[in-house]
């Protein structure tokens, strides 16, 4: 039961990160317009959700402007926890 709940939380976080990554590409290639209220609301909401996750990672990583590697590192950590560490803890 605990495993399934943790897995659900990590799966939701996974899809939220995927949505933010895809949306950032669409914004950068001008497919989406940030001036539209709906796009701005979704983008700001995603950033408010994920910024507490990215901030500690950015503090550890060297400055690589204009490329932000924090989402990639967080994504890899999330996949490792979800697919490797969590099953290893619960299914020994």
PDB file of N, CA, C and O in Angstrom:
ATOM      1  N   UNK A   1       0.826  -1.196   0.000  1.00  0.00           N
ATOM      2  CA  UNK A   1       0.000   0.000   0.000  1.00  0.00           C
ATOM      3  C   UNK A   1       0.875   1.268   0.000  1.00  0.00           C
ATOM      4  O   UNK A   1       0.623   2.191  -0.775  1.00  0.00           O
ATOM      5  N   UNK A   2       1.886   1.314   0.853  1.00  0.00           N
ATOM      6  CA  UNK A   2       2.770   2.472   0.906  1.00  0.00           C
ATOM      7  C   UNK A   2       3.542   2.600  -0.402  1.00  0.00           C
ATOM      8  O   UNK A   2       3.718   3.703  -0.920  1.00  0.00           O
ATOM      9  N   UNK A   3       4.002   1.470  -0.935  1.00  0.00           N
ATOM     10  CA  UNK A   3       4.718   1.478  -2.211  1.00  0.00           C
ATOM     11  C   UNK A   3       3.838   2.067  -3.312  1.00  0.00           C
ATOM     12  O   UNK A   3       4.297   2.892  -4.102  1.00  0.00           O
ATOM     13  N   UNK A   4       2.595   1.652  -3.363  1.00  0.00           N
ATOM     14  CA  UNK A   4       1.695   2.132  -4.415  1.00  0.00           C
ATOM     15  C   UNK A   4       1.435   3.632  -4.276  1.00  0.00           C
ATOM     16  O   UNK A   4       1.348   4.338  -5.280  1.00  0.00           O
ATOM     17  N   UNK A   5       1.311   4.118  -3.052  1.00  0.00           N
ATOM     18  CA  UNK A   5       1.098   5.544  -2.833  1.00  0.00           C
ATOM     19  C   UNK A   5       2.331   6.349  -3.249  1.00  0.00           C
ATOM     20  O   UNK A   5       2.206   7.374  -3.920  1.00  0.00           O
ATOM     21  N   UNK A   6       3.508   5.892  -2.857  1.00  0.00           N
ATOM     22  CA  UNK A   6       4.740   6.569  -3.253  1.00  0.00           C
ATOM     23  C   UNK A   6       4.924   6.530  -4.768  1.00  0.00           C
ATOM     24  O   UNK A   6       5.342   7.514  -5.378  1.00  0.00           O
ATOM     25  N   UNK A   7       4.613   5.403  -5.356  1.00  0.00           N
ATOM     26  CA  UNK A   7       4.723   5.259  -6.810  1.00  0.00           C
ATOM     27  C   UNK A   7       3.777   6.229  -7.525  1.00  0.00           C
ATOM     28  O   UNK A   7       4.148   6.825  -8.537  1.00  0.00           O
ATOM     29  N   UNK A   8       2.560   6.388  -7.004  1.00  0.00           N
ATOM     30  CA  UNK A   8       1.590   7.313  -7.584  1.00  0.00           C
ATOM     31  C   UNK A   8       2.106   8.752  -7.509  1.00  0.00           C
ATOM     32  O   UNK A   8       2.017   9.495  -8.486  1.00  0.00           O
ATOM     33  N   UNK A   9       2.636   9.139  -6.368  1.00  0.00           N
ATOM     34  CA  UNK A   9       3.171  10.493  -6.206  1.00  0.00           C
ATOM     35  C   UNK A   9       4.324  10.732  -7.184  1.00  0.00           C
ATOM     36  O   UNK A   9       4.394  11.785  -7.818  1.00  0.00           O
ATOM     37  N   UNK A  10       5.223   9.759  -7.306  1.00  0.00           N
ATOM     38  CA  UNK A  10       6.351   9.900  -8.226  1.00  0.00           C
ATOM     39  C   UNK A  10       5.900   9.904  -9.686  1.00  0.00           C
ATOM     40  O   UNK A  10       6.489  10.606 -10.509  1.00  0.00           O
ATOM     41  N   UNK A  11       4.874   9.136 -10.016  1.00  0.00           N
ATOM     42  CA  UNK A  11       4.340   9.147 -11.381  1.00  0.00           C
ATOM     43  C   UNK A  11       3.719  10.498 -11.726  1.00  0.00           C
ATOM     44  O   UNK A  11       3.896  11.000 -12.836  1.00  0.00           O
ATOM     45  N   UNK A  12       2.992  11.087 -10.777  1.00  0.00           N
ATOM     46  CA  UNK A  12       2.404  12.408 -11.007  1.00  0.00           C
ATOM     47  C   UNK A  12       3.511  13.444 -11.187  1.00  0.00           C
ATOM     48  O   UNK A  12       3.436  14.284 -12.084  1.00  0.00           O
ATOM     49  N   UNK A  13       4.535  13.387 -10.340  1.00  0.00           N
ATOM     50  CA  UNK A  13       5.667  14.312 -10.465  1.00  0.00           C
ATOM     51  C   UNK A  13       6.353  14.132 -11.816  1.00  0.00           C
ATOM     52  O   UNK A  13       6.768  15.111 -12.437  1.00  0.00           O
ATOM     53  N   UNK A  14       6.474  12.892 -12.271  1.00  0.00           N
ATOM     54  CA  UNK A  14       7.079  12.591 -13.566  1.00  0.00           C
ATOM     55  C   UNK A  14       6.314  13.289 -14.691  1.00  0.00           C
ATOM     56  O   UNK A  14       6.921  13.935 -15.545  1.00  0.00           O
ATOM     57  N   UNK A  15       5.004  13.165 -14.694  1.00  0.00           N
ATOM     58  CA  UNK A  15       4.210  13.759 -15.767  1.00  0.00           C
ATOM     59  C   UNK A  15       4.176  15.283 -15.677  1.00  0.00           C
ATOM     60  O   UNK A  15       4.129  15.958 -16.706  1.00  0.00           O
ATOM     61  N   UNK A  16       4.197  15.832 -14.472  1.00  0.00           N
ATOM     62  CA  UNK A  16       4.255  17.290 -14.322  1.00  0.00           C
ATOM     63  C   UNK A  16       5.567  17.812 -14.907  1.00  0.00           C
ATOM     64  O   UNK A  16       5.584  18.843 -15.580  1.00  0.00           O
ATOM     65  N   UNK A  17       6.665  17.099 -14.650  1.00  0.00           N
ATOM     66  CA  UNK A  17       7.955  17.510 -15.207  1.00  0.00           C
ATOM     67  C   UNK A  17       7.962  17.390 -16.732  1.00  0.00           C
ATOM     68  O   UNK A  17       8.510  18.253 -17.418  1.00  0.00           O
ATOM     69  N   UNK A  18       7.363  16.337 -17.258  1.00  0.00           N
ATOM     70  CA  UNK A  18       7.271  16.167 -18.712  1.00  0.00           C
ATOM     71  C   UNK A  18       6.491  17.333 -19.329  1.00  0.00           C
ATOM     72  O   UNK A  18       6.901  17.887 -20.349  1.00  0.00           O
ATOM     73  N   UNK A  19       5.376  17.698 -18.713  1.00  0.00           N
ATOM     74  CA  UNK A  19       4.560  18.805 -19.229  1.00  0.00           C
ATOM     75  C   UNK A  19       5.368  20.099 -19.217  1.00  0.00           C
ATOM     76  O   UNK A  19       5.324  20.864 -20.180  1.00  0.00           O
ATOM     77  N   UNK A  20       6.106  20.349 -18.137  1.00  0.00           N
ATOM     78  CA  UNK A  20       6.896  21.567 -18.068  1.00  0.00           C
ATOM     79  C   UNK A  20       8.008  21.575 -19.115  1.00  0.00           C
ATOM     80  O   UNK A  20       8.262  22.605 -19.740  1.00  0.00           O
ATOM     81  N   UNK A  21       8.660  20.456 -19.306  1.00  0.00           N
ATOM     82  CA  UNK A  21       9.740  20.377 -20.302  1.00  0.00           C
ATOM     83  C   UNK A  21       9.195  20.634 -21.705  1.00  0.00           C
ATOM     84  O   UNK A  21       9.765  21.421 -22.460  1.00  0.00           O
ATOM     85  N   UNK A  22       8.103  19.976 -22.048  1.00  0.00           N
ATOM     86  CA  UNK A  22       7.511  20.169 -23.380  1.00  0.00           C
ATOM     87  C   UNK A  22       7.010  21.599 -23.550  1.00  0.00           C
ATOM     88  O   UNK A  22       7.163  22.201 -24.612  1.00  0.00           O
ATOM     89  N   UNK A  23       6.413  22.129 -22.495  1.00  0.00           N
ATOM     90  CA  UNK A  23       5.906  23.494 -22.586  1.00  0.00           C
ATOM     91  C   UNK A  23       7.051  24.495 -22.735  1.00  0.00           C
ATOM     92  O   UNK A  23       6.906  25.491 -23.444  1.00  0.00           O
ATOM     93  N   UNK A  24       8.170  24.250 -22.087  1.00  0.00           N
ATOM     94  CA  UNK A  24       9.313  25.160 -22.238  1.00  0.00           C
ATOM     95  C   UNK A  24       9.823  25.144 -23.674  1.00  0.00           C
ATOM     96  O   UNK A  24      10.206  26.187 -24.204  1.00  0.00           O
ATOM     97  N   UNK A  25       9.832  23.979 -24.308  1.00  0.00           N
ATOM     98  CA  UNK A  25      10.232  23.901 -25.717  1.00  0.00           C
ATOM     99  C   UNK A  25       9.260  24.685 -26.590  1.00  0.00           C
ATOM    100  O   UNK A  25       9.673  25.446 -27.465  1.00  0.00           O
ATOM    101  N   UNK A  26       7.965  24.491 -26.345  1.00  0.00           N
ATOM    102  CA  UNK A  26       6.956  25.181 -27.148  1.00  0.00           C
ATOM    103  C   UNK A  26       7.041  26.692 -26.971  1.00  0.00           C
ATOM    104  O   UNK A  26       6.835  27.439 -27.927  1.00  0.00           O
ATOM    105  N   UNK A  27       7.343  27.147 -25.757  1.00  0.00           N
ATOM    106  CA  UNK A  27       7.508  28.585 -25.528  1.00  0.00           C
ATOM    107  C   UNK A  27       8.775  29.107 -26.214  1.00  0.00           C
ATOM    108  O   UNK A  27       8.761  30.185 -26.808  1.00  0.00           O
ATOM    109  N   UNK A  28       9.858  28.351 -26.132  1.00  0.00           N
ATOM    110  CA  UNK A  28      11.111  28.800 -26.738  1.00  0.00           C
ATOM    111  C   UNK A  28      11.054  28.843 -28.260  1.00  0.00           C
ATOM    112  O   UNK A  28      11.716  29.676 -28.879  1.00  0.00           O
ATOM    113  N   UNK A  29      10.278  27.962 -28.865  1.00  0.00           N
ATOM    114  CA  UNK A  29      10.152  27.949 -30.325  1.00  0.00           C
ATOM    115  C   UNK A  29       8.940  28.727 -30.812  1.00  0.00           C
ATOM    116  O   UNK A  29       8.541  28.612 -31.971  1.00  0.00           O
ATOM    117  N   UNK A  30       8.354  29.527 -29.913  1.00  0.00           N
ATOM    118  CA  UNK A  30       7.227  30.413 -30.226  1.00  0.00           C
ATOM    119  C   UNK A  30       6.012  29.683 -30.776  1.00  0.00           C
ATOM    120  O   UNK A  30       5.256  30.241 -31.571  1.00  0.00           O
ATOM    121  N   UNK A  31       5.825  28.454 -30.362  1.00  0.00           N
ATOM    122  CA  UNK A  31       4.589  27.741 -30.706  1.00  0.00           C
ATOM    123  C   UNK A  31       3.483  28.205 -29.761  1.00  0.00           C
ATOM    124  O   UNK A  31       2.333  28.373 -30.165  1.00  0.00           O
ATOM    125  N   UNK A  32       3.851  28.407 -28.499  1.00  0.00           N
ATOM    126  CA  UNK A  32       2.934  28.972 -27.516  1.00  0.00           C
ATOM    127  C   UNK A  32       3.350  30.400 -27.224  1.00  0.00           C
ATOM    128  O   UNK A  32       4.532  30.738 -27.287  1.00  0.00           O
ATOM    129  N   UNK A  33       2.368  31.241 -26.903  1.00  0.00           N
ATOM    130  CA  UNK A  33       2.625  32.642 -26.609  1.00  0.00           C
ATOM    131  C   UNK A  33       2.420  32.872 -25.119  1.00  0.00           C
ATOM    132  O   UNK A  33       1.328  32.651 -24.594  1.00  0.00           O
ATOM    133  N   UNK A  34       3.482  33.320 -24.434  1.00  0.00           N
ATOM    134  CA  UNK A  34       3.411  33.544 -22.984  1.00  0.00           C
ATOM    135  C   UNK A  34       2.431  34.650 -22.616  1.00  0.00           C
ATOM    136  O   UNK A  34       1.958  34.702 -21.481  1.00  0.00           O
ATOM    137  N   UNK A  35       2.121  35.529 -23.552  1.00  0.00           N
ATOM    138  CA  UNK A  35       1.194  36.631 -23.261  1.00  0.00           C
ATOM    139  C   UNK A  35      -0.263  36.174 -23.162  1.00  0.00           C
ATOM    140  O   UNK A  35      -1.114  36.930 -22.694  1.00  0.00           O
ATOM    141  N   UNK A  36      -0.558  34.950 -23.596  1.00  0.00           N
ATOM    142  CA  UNK A  36      -1.919  34.438 -23.445  1.00  0.00           C
ATOM    143  C   UNK A  36      -2.146  34.070 -21.980  1.00  0.00           C
ATOM    144  O   UNK A  36      -1.309  33.401 -21.375  1.00  0.00           O
ATOM    145  N   UNK A  37      -3.271  34.502 -21.405  1.00  0.00           N
ATOM    146  CA  UNK A  37      -3.503  34.279 -19.972  1.00  0.00           C
ATOM    147  C   UNK A  37      -3.484  32.794 -19.565  1.00  0.00           C
ATOM    148  O   UNK A  37      -2.956  32.455 -18.506  1.00  0.00           O
ATOM    149  N   UNK A  38      -4.041  31.931 -20.378  1.00  0.00           N
ATOM    150  CA  UNK A  38      -4.076  30.511 -20.029  1.00  0.00           C
ATOM    151  C   UNK A  38      -2.664  29.915 -20.031  1.00  0.00           C
ATOM    152  O   UNK A  38      -2.298  29.170 -19.122  1.00  0.00           O
ATOM    153  N   UNK A  39      -1.887  30.244 -21.045  1.00  0.00           N
ATOM    154  CA  UNK A  39      -0.512  29.743 -21.142  1.00  0.00           C
ATOM    155  C   UNK A  39       0.307  30.276 -19.972  1.00  0.00           C
ATOM    156  O   UNK A  39       1.052  29.523 -19.345  1.00  0.00           O
ATOM    157  N   UNK A  40       0.178  31.565 -19.672  1.00  0.00           N
ATOM    158  CA  UNK A  40       0.913  32.167 -18.565  1.00  0.00           C
ATOM    159  C   UNK A  40       0.517  31.517 -17.240  1.00  0.00           C
ATOM    160  O   UNK A  40       1.380  31.250 -16.404  1.00  0.00           O
ATOM    161  N   UNK A  41      -0.766  31.263 -17.040  1.00  0.00           N
ATOM    162  CA  UNK A  41      -1.225  30.644 -15.804  1.00  0.00           C
ATOM    163  C   UNK A  41      -0.675  29.235 -15.618  1.00  0.00           C
ATOM    164  O   UNK A  41      -0.228  28.873 -14.529  1.00  0.00           O
ATOM    165  N   UNK A  42      -0.711  28.450 -16.680  1.00  0.00           N
ATOM    166  CA  UNK A  42      -0.187  27.082 -16.605  1.00  0.00           C
ATOM    167  C   UNK A  42       1.319  27.110 -16.366  1.00  0.00           C
ATOM    168  O   UNK A  42       1.826  26.374 -15.520  1.00  0.00           O
ATOM    169  N   UNK A  43       2.035  27.955 -17.106  1.00  0.00           N
ATOM    170  CA  UNK A  43       3.493  28.032 -16.984  1.00  0.00           C
ATOM    171  C   UNK A  43       3.906  28.493 -15.581  1.00  0.00           C
ATOM    172  O   UNK A  43       4.811  27.922 -14.974  1.00  0.00           O
ATOM    173  N   UNK A  44       3.235  29.530 -15.078  1.00  0.00           N
ATOM    174  CA  UNK A  44       3.565  30.019 -13.734  1.00  0.00           C
ATOM    175  C   UNK A  44       3.238  28.978 -12.667  1.00  0.00           C
ATOM    176  O   UNK A  44       3.983  28.826 -11.699  1.00  0.00           O
ATOM    177  N   UNK A  45       2.139  28.269 -12.837  1.00  0.00           N
ATOM    178  CA  UNK A  45       1.781  27.218 -11.887  1.00  0.00           C
ATOM    179  C   UNK A  45       2.792  26.084 -11.876  1.00  0.00           C
ATOM    180  O   UNK A  45       3.179  25.602 -10.812  1.00  0.00           O
ATOM    181  N   UNK A  46       3.221  25.658 -13.058  1.00  0.00           N
ATOM    182  CA  UNK A  46       4.231  24.601 -13.142  1.00  0.00           C
ATOM    183  C   UNK A  46       5.545  25.044 -12.512  1.00  0.00           C
ATOM    184  O   UNK A  46       6.200  24.267 -11.818  1.00  0.00           O
ATOM    185  N   UNK A  47       5.928  26.291 -12.756  1.00  0.00           N
ATOM    186  CA  UNK A  47       7.175  26.788 -12.170  1.00  0.00           C
ATOM    187  C   UNK A  47       7.087  26.897 -10.655  1.00  0.00           C
ATOM    188  O   UNK A  47       8.062  26.611  -9.960  1.00  0.00           O
ATOM    189  N   UNK A  48       5.936  27.304 -10.131  1.00  0.00           N
ATOM    190  CA  UNK A  48       5.773  27.383  -8.674  1.00  0.00           C
ATOM    191  C   UNK A  48       5.811  25.992  -8.047  1.00  0.00           C
ATOM    192  O   UNK A  48       6.303  25.824  -6.932  1.00  0.00           O
ATOM    193  N   UNK A  49       5.294  25.005  -8.759  1.00  0.00           N
ATOM    194  CA  UNK A  49       5.339  23.628  -8.250  1.00  0.00           C
ATOM    195  C   UNK A  49       6.751  23.056  -8.268  1.00  0.00           C
ATOM    196  O   UNK A  49       7.159  22.392  -7.315  1.00  0.00           O
ATOM    197  N   UNK A  50       7.491  23.302  -9.325  1.00  0.00           N
ATOM    198  CA  UNK A  50       8.773  22.630  -9.520  1.00  0.00           C
ATOM    199  C   UNK A  50       9.987  23.428  -9.065  1.00  0.00           C
ATOM    200  O   UNK A  50      11.065  22.857  -8.903  1.00  0.00           O
ATOM    201  N   UNK A  51       9.843  24.720  -8.857  1.00  0.00           N
ATOM    202  CA  UNK A  51      10.991  25.526  -8.432  1.00  0.00           C
ATOM    203  C   UNK A  51      11.579  25.060  -7.093  1.00  0.00           C
ATOM    204  O   UNK A  51      12.803  25.067  -6.959  1.00  0.00           O
ATOM    205  N   UNK A  52      10.787  24.657  -6.102  1.00  0.00           N
ATOM    206  CA  UNK A  52      11.390  24.137  -4.861  1.00  0.00           C
ATOM    207  C   UNK A  52      12.217  22.864  -5.082  1.00  0.00           C
ATOM    208  O   UNK A  52      13.108  22.563  -4.288  1.00  0.00           O
ATOM    209  N   UNK A  53      11.935  22.135  -6.129  1.00  0.00           N
ATOM    210  CA  UNK A  53      12.728  20.947  -6.454  1.00  0.00           C
ATOM    211  C   UNK A  53      14.012  21.349  -7.168  1.00  0.00           C
ATOM    212  O   UNK A  53      15.074  20.786  -6.903  1.00  0.00           O
ATOM    213  N   UNK A  54      13.918  22.313  -8.066  1.00  0.00           N
ATOM    214  CA  UNK A  54      15.067  22.711  -8.867  1.00  0.00           C
ATOM    215  C   UNK A  54      16.077  23.562  -8.097  1.00  0.00           C
ATOM    216  O   UNK A  54      17.278  23.470  -8.351  1.00  0.00           O
ATOM    217  N   UNK A  55      15.608  24.389  -7.160  1.00  0.00           N
ATOM    218  CA  UNK A  55      16.484  25.333  -6.473  1.00  0.00           C
ATOM    219  C   UNK A  55      17.671  24.665  -5.774  1.00  0.00           C
ATOM    220  O   UNK A  55      18.797  25.127  -5.958  1.00  0.00           O
ATOM    221  N   UNK A  56      17.481  23.596  -4.977  1.00  0.00           N
ATOM    222  CA  UNK A  56      18.649  22.966  -4.341  1.00  0.00           C
ATOM    223  C   UNK A  56      19.615  22.355  -5.360  1.00  0.00           C
ATOM    224  O   UNK A  56      20.826  22.337  -5.141  1.00  0.00           O
ATOM    225  N   UNK A  57      19.078  21.862  -6.458  1.00  0.00           N
ATOM    226  CA  UNK A  57      19.932  21.284  -7.500  1.00  0.00           C
ATOM    227  C   UNK A  57      20.756  22.382  -8.159  1.00  0.00           C
ATOM    228  O   UNK A  57      21.937  22.186  -8.444  1.00  0.00           O
ATOM    229  N   UNK A  58      20.140  23.534  -8.402  1.00  0.00           N
ATOM    230  CA  UNK A  58      20.872  24.659  -9.002  1.00  0.00           C
ATOM    231  C   UNK A  58      21.984  25.152  -8.077  1.00  0.00           C
ATOM    232  O   UNK A  58      23.025  25.611  -8.548  1.00  0.00           O
ATOM    233  N   UNK A  59      21.769  25.060  -6.767  1.00  0.00           N
ATOM    234  CA  UNK A  59      22.799  25.482  -5.816  1.00  0.00           C
ATOM    235  C   UNK A  59      24.014  24.571  -5.862  1.00  0.00           C
ATOM    236  O   UNK A  59      25.129  25.015  -5.586  1.00  0.00           O
ATOM    237  N   UNK A  60      23.817  23.305  -6.207  1.00  0.00           N
ATOM    238  CA  UNK A  60      24.912  22.336  -6.255  1.00  0.00           C
ATOM    239  C   UNK A  60      25.626  22.375  -7.602  1.00  0.00           C
ATOM    240  O   UNK A  60      26.854  22.307  -7.656  1.00  0.00           O
ATOM    241  N   UNK A  61      24.871  22.482  -8.680  1.00  0.00           N
ATOM    242  CA  UNK A  61      25.452  22.465 -10.029  1.00  0.00           C
ATOM    243  C   UNK A  61      26.210  23.760 -10.326  1.00  0.00           C
ATOM    244  O   UNK A  61      25.863  24.819  -9.802  1.00  0.00           O
ATOM    245  N   UNK A  62      27.240  23.676 -11.161  1.00  0.00           N
ATOM    246  CA  UNK A  62      27.896  24.914 -11.597  1.00  0.00           C
ATOM    247  C   UNK A  62      26.975  25.713 -12.521  1.00  0.00           C
ATOM    248  O   UNK A  62      26.057  25.164 -13.130  1.00  0.00           O
ATOM    249  N   UNK A  63      27.235  26.997 -12.613  1.00  0.00           N
ATOM    250  CA  UNK A  63      26.429  27.878 -13.456  1.00  0.00           C
ATOM    251  C   UNK A  63      26.697  27.569 -14.925  1.00  0.00           C
ATOM    252  O   UNK A  63      27.826  27.701 -15.397  1.00  0.00           O
ATOM    253  N   UNK A  64      25.656  27.158 -15.644  1.00  0.00           N
ATOM    254  CA  UNK A  64      25.788  26.796 -17.062  1.00  0.00           C
ATOM    255  C   UNK A  64      24.832  27.628 -17.918  1.00  0.00           C
ATOM    256  O   UNK A  64      24.217  27.119 -18.854  1.00  0.00           O
ATOM    257  N   UNK A  65      24.720  28.902 -17.587  1.00  0.00           N
ATOM    258  CA  UNK A  65      23.810  29.741 -18.369  1.00  0.00           C
ATOM    259  C   UNK A  65      24.197  29.737 -19.823  1.00  0.00           C
ATOM    260  O   UNK A  65      25.393  29.685 -20.110  1.00  0.00           O
ATOM    261  N   UNK A  66      23.330  29.785 -20.708  1.00  0.00           N
ATOM    262  CA  UNK A  66      21.874  29.879 -20.649  1.00  0.00           C
ATOM    263  C   UNK A  66      21.184  28.521 -20.517  1.00  0.00           C
ATOM    264  O   UNK A  66      19.955  28.453 -20.493  1.00  0.00           O
ATOM    265  N   UNK A  67      21.953  27.455 -20.432  1.00  0.00           N
ATOM    266  CA  UNK A  67      21.380  26.115 -20.331  1.00  0.00           C
ATOM    267  C   UNK A  67      21.157  25.757 -18.866  1.00  0.00           C
ATOM    268  O   UNK A  67      22.104  25.740 -18.080  1.00  0.00           O
ATOM    269  N   UNK A  68      19.920  25.474 -18.500  1.00  0.00           N
ATOM    270  CA  UNK A  68      19.584  25.100 -17.133  1.00  0.00           C
ATOM    271  C   UNK A  68      19.530  23.577 -17.047  1.00  0.00           C
ATOM    272  O   UNK A  68      18.648  22.952 -17.637  1.00  0.00           O
ATOM    273  N   UNK A  69      20.456  22.987 -16.326  1.00  0.00           N
ATOM    274  CA  UNK A  69      20.531  21.533 -16.207  1.00  0.00           C
ATOM    275  C   UNK A  69      19.740  20.981 -15.025  1.00  0.00           C
ATOM    276  O   UNK A  69      19.611  19.764 -14.888  1.00  0.00           O
ATOM    277  N   UNK A  70      19.212  21.848 -14.175  1.00  0.00           N
ATOM    278  CA  UNK A  70      18.480  21.390 -12.990  1.00  0.00           C
ATOM    279  C   UNK A  70      17.276  20.508 -13.343  1.00  0.00           C
ATOM    280  O   UNK A  70      17.085  19.483 -12.688  1.00  0.00           O
ATOM    281  N   UNK A  71      16.458  20.853 -14.341  1.00  0.00           N
ATOM    282  CA  UNK A  71      15.343  19.960 -14.680  1.00  0.00           C
ATOM    283  C   UNK A  71      15.810  18.577 -15.139  1.00  0.00           C
ATOM    284  O   UNK A  71      15.187  17.569 -14.806  1.00  0.00           O
ATOM    285  N   UNK A  72      16.892  18.527 -15.894  1.00  0.00           N
ATOM    286  CA  UNK A  72      17.412  17.241 -16.359  1.00  0.00           C
ATOM    287  C   UNK A  72      17.898  16.395 -15.182  1.00  0.00           C
ATOM    288  O   UNK A  72      17.600  15.202 -15.111  1.00  0.00           O
ATOM    289  N   UNK A  73      18.633  16.999 -14.270  1.00  0.00           N
ATOM    290  CA  UNK A  73      19.130  16.274 -13.095  1.00  0.00           C
ATOM    291  C   UNK A  73      17.966  15.803 -12.230  1.00  0.00           C
ATOM    292  O   UNK A  73      17.960  14.662 -11.770  1.00  0.00           O
ATOM    293  N   UNK A  74      16.983  16.671 -12.006  1.00  0.00           N
ATOM    294  CA  UNK A  74      15.812  16.291 -11.213  1.00  0.00           C
ATOM    295  C   UNK A  74      15.044  15.155 -11.885  1.00  0.00           C
ATOM    296  O   UNK A  74      14.558  14.247 -11.212  1.00  0.00           O
ATOM    297  N   UNK A  75      14.939  15.206 -13.191  1.00  0.00           N
ATOM    298  CA  UNK A  75      14.241  14.170 -13.955  1.00  0.00           C
ATOM    299  C   UNK A  75      14.954  12.822 -13.810  1.00  0.00           C
ATOM    300  O   UNK A  75      14.307  11.796 -13.602  1.00  0.00           O
ATOM    301  N   UNK A  76      16.278  12.827 -13.919  1.00  0.00           N
ATOM    302  CA  UNK A  76      17.052  11.591 -13.766  1.00  0.00           C
ATOM    303  C   UNK A  76      16.936  11.049 -12.349  1.00  0.00           C
ATOM    304  O   UNK A  76      16.791   9.841 -12.162  1.00  0.00           O
ATOM    305  N   UNK A  77      16.997  11.916 -11.354  1.00  0.00           N
ATOM    306  CA  UNK A  77      16.843  11.480  -9.956  1.00  0.00           C
ATOM    307  C   UNK A  77      15.459  10.874  -9.739  1.00  0.00           C
ATOM    308  O   UNK A  77      15.324   9.832  -9.098  1.00  0.00           O
ATOM    309  N   UNK A  78      14.440  11.530 -10.272  1.00  0.00           N
ATOM    310  CA  UNK A  78      13.074  11.021 -10.120  1.00  0.00           C
ATOM    311  C   UNK A  78      12.926   9.636 -10.739  1.00  0.00           C
ATOM    312  O   UNK A  78      12.324   8.750 -10.132  1.00  0.00           O
ATOM    313  N   UNK A  79      13.456   9.443 -11.919  1.00  0.00           N
ATOM    314  CA  UNK A  79      13.368   8.135 -12.583  1.00  0.00           C
ATOM    315  C   UNK A  79      14.129   7.085 -11.788  1.00  0.00           C
ATOM    316  O   UNK A  79      13.653   5.960 -11.638  1.00  0.00           O
ATOM    317  N   UNK A  80      15.309   7.437 -11.275  1.00  0.00           N
ATOM    318  CA  UNK A  80      16.097   6.490 -10.485  1.00  0.00           C
ATOM    319  C   UNK A  80      15.356   6.090  -9.212  1.00  0.00           C
ATOM    320  O   UNK A  80      15.322   4.912  -8.854  1.00  0.00           O
ATOM    321  N   UNK A  81      14.772   7.055  -8.539  1.00  0.00           N
ATOM    322  CA  UNK A  81      14.033   6.748  -7.307  1.00  0.00           C
ATOM    323  C   UNK A  81      12.811   5.890  -7.632  1.00  0.00           C
ATOM    324  O   UNK A  81      12.539   4.903  -6.949  1.00  0.00           O
ATOM    325  N   UNK A  82      12.086   6.269  -8.667  1.00  0.00           N
ATOM    326  CA  UNK A  82      10.848   5.569  -9.019  1.00  0.00           C
ATOM    327  C   UNK A  82      11.092   4.151  -9.514  1.00  0.00           C
ATOM    328  O   UNK A  82      10.359   3.234  -9.144  1.00  0.00           O
ATOM    329  N   UNK A  83      12.110   3.959 -10.343  1.00  0.00           N
ATOM    330  CA  UNK A  83      12.281   2.673 -11.010  1.00  0.00           C
ATOM    331  C   UNK A  83      13.339   1.770 -10.406  1.00  0.00           C
ATOM    332  O   UNK A  83      13.318   0.563 -10.645  1.00  0.00           O
ATOM    333  N   UNK A  84      14.271   2.321  -9.624  1.00  0.00           N
ATOM    334  CA  UNK A  84      15.353   1.503  -9.090  1.00  0.00           C
ATOM    335  C   UNK A  84      15.327   1.439  -7.567  1.00  0.00           C
ATOM    336  O   UNK A  84      15.284   0.354  -6.987  1.00  0.00           O
ATOM    337  N   UNK A  85      15.354   2.598  -6.924  1.00  0.00           N
ATOM    338  CA  UNK A  85      15.485   2.638  -5.468  1.00  0.00           C
ATOM    339  C   UNK A  85      14.220   2.170  -4.760  1.00  0.00           C
ATOM    340  O   UNK A  85      14.291   1.333  -3.860  1.00  0.00           O
ATOM    341  N   UNK A  86      13.065   2.696  -5.152  1.00  0.00           N
ATOM    342  CA  UNK A  86      11.803   2.331  -4.502  1.00  0.00           C
ATOM    343  C   UNK A  86      11.494   0.844  -4.593  1.00  0.00           C
ATOM    344  O   UNK A  86      11.170   0.237  -3.572  1.00  0.00           O
ATOM    345  N   UNK A  87      11.578   0.228  -5.769  1.00  0.00           N
ATOM    346  CA  UNK A  87      11.355  -1.234  -5.808  1.00  0.00           C
ATOM    347  C   UNK A  87      12.406  -2.001  -5.009  1.00  0.00           C
ATOM    348  O   UNK A  87      12.097  -3.039  -4.424  1.00  0.00           O
ATOM    349  N   UNK A  88      13.637  -1.506  -4.977  1.00  0.00           N
ATOM    350  CA  UNK A  88      14.682  -2.181  -4.205  1.00  0.00           C
ATOM    351  C   UNK A  88      14.403  -2.171  -2.717  1.00  0.00           C
ATOM    352  O   UNK A  88      14.735  -3.120  -2.008  1.00  0.00           O
ATOM    353  N   UNK A  89      13.792  -1.096  -2.244  1.00  0.00           N
ATOM    354  CA  UNK A  89      13.461  -0.995  -0.822  1.00  0.00           C
ATOM    355  C   UNK A  89      12.295  -1.901  -0.471  1.00  0.00           C
ATOM    356  O   UNK A  89      12.331  -2.580   0.555  1.00  0.00           O
ATOM    357  N   UNK A  90      11.270  -1.923  -1.295  1.00  0.00           N
ATOM    358  CA  UNK A  90      10.040  -2.616  -0.950  1.00  0.00           C
ATOM    359  C   UNK A  90      10.017  -4.087  -1.375  1.00  0.00           C
ATOM    360  O   UNK A  90       9.247  -4.865  -0.813  1.00  0.00           O
ATOM    361  N   UNK A  91      10.821  -4.480  -2.330  1.00  0.00           N
ATOM    362  CA  UNK A  91      10.746  -5.859  -2.837  1.00  0.00           C
ATOM    363  C   UNK A  91      12.053  -6.604  -2.651  1.00  0.00           C
ATOM    364  O   UNK A  91      12.539  -7.240  -3.586  1.00  0.00           O
ATOM    365  N   UNK A  92      12.619  -6.540  -1.484  1.00  0.00           N
ATOM    366  CA  UNK A  92      13.836  -7.302  -1.170  1.00  0.00           C
ATOM    367  C   UNK A  92      13.501  -8.707  -0.839  1.00  0.00           C
ATOM    368  O   UNK A  92      14.394  -9.503  -0.548  1.00  0.00           O
TER     369      UNK A  92
END
